[in-house]
Structures are given as C-alpha cells and as structure tokens.
Amino acid sequence: MNDQERTELEAAAFRRLVQHLRSRPDAQNIDLMNLAGFCRNCLSKWYKAAADDLEIDVSIDQAREEVYGMPYAEWKKRYQKEATPEQQAAFEKSQKS
C-alpha cells in the first residue's frame, strides 16, 4: 500500500464513521465518552486541528457541522438529552483515570 492509498482508505473510514454517528443520534456524546473516550465533539476538534496543521481555514463551527451533519446547536436541540446522574458519575470517574 502506498501513501496515497493509505490516505484514501483513512479518509473513507473517517467518512463512514461520521455517517454512522449521524445515523445514531440516540448514541449520546456522554455515552460515547464513557465507553470509548471520545465523542462527536472530539472528532470535530481533531478535524479542526488537522485543518490548522494543513493551514486550511476551518472554524470549529464548520468542523462540528462536518461531523454532526447540521449546525451543532440544531443537533443539540433535536437529539441531546440531559445526562443522568449515573452518566455524569461515570464521566467524572473516567476523567480521573
């Protein structure tokens, strides 16, 4: 595999991951953080950091829209639920590890 092929495969895998997350708004960000240690917001920040590294002008709002498939405020209004005490406790515990 050459570098171009690797880049194309990585990009395709990223697009598939983003599409999967868009199709699963029931998977709350806090649950993703508790189980996997990253969420949609993390992906958005990584996307923005990659753009910065390549000197491509992308705002955090644009990066979030790439990941969420809509403006972040709209996604939150439609899909984000209040974290339960159990979810919050698991999150706080995971941050200490």
N, C-alpha and C positions, 0 to 999 in steps of 0.2 A: 504494500500500500504506500502510495506517495503522499506528500504533504497536502496536495490539493484534494485528493480522495478523502483523506482523514478529515480535512476541514468540511467538506461536503457532507460526510457522514455525521459529524458532530452537529452541524447546523440542522440536518434533517432530524436527528434525535431531539435536539432542543425544541424544534418546531412541534414535534409530536408530543413532547412533554407539556408544552404550553397549551396545545389543543386539548390534551387530556384534562388538564387542570381547568380549562374553560368549560369543559363538558361536565365537570363535577363541582359546581358551586356549593354543593352540600358538604364537601370536604372543607371545613373551616380552617383558616390560616393557623389558628392556635393548635388545632389537632395536628396539622402538618408539622408545626414546630415541635410539638411534644413527641411525635413519633419519629420524625426524620431530621429534625434540627434545622430545617429551612422551610420557607413558605413562598407564596407568590411575591410578597414584598422583598424577600431576599433575592429572588430571581430578577426582579425589577432593578434592584441595586447593583447586581452583578452585570446586568445588561448595560446600565448607565456607566459603570466602571469600565467595561470593555469599550464603550463608545469613547469615553475620556482617553483611554490608553491609545486609541486609534485617531484621536483628535477629530472625532465626529461629533457635531453639535446635536446632542440629545438631552432633553430635560428629564428630570425624574418623573414628571407627569407623562411625558411621551413614553418613557420606558415602562411605566406602570400600565399605560394603555396597551402597549405591545403584549404584555403578559396577561392582563385581565380581559382584553378584547373590548374594553369600553373604559370611559373615564373611571378612575378609582372611586370617586365619590358616588357615582351611579352604582358601581358594583357593591359598595358597602351598603347603600340604601336598599338594594334589591336582595342581597344574599347574606350579609354579615349578621350574625346573631351575637347577642351578649354572651360573653364567656361565663361558663358556670364556675362556681367556686372550686369544683374539682379540676376543671381545665386550668384555671388560674394557678392553683396549687401545684399541679404537675409542671406547668411552665416555669414557675419560680424555682422549683426543685431542679429542673433541668438546667437552669441558668447558673446554678451553684456548682454543678458537676464539672 
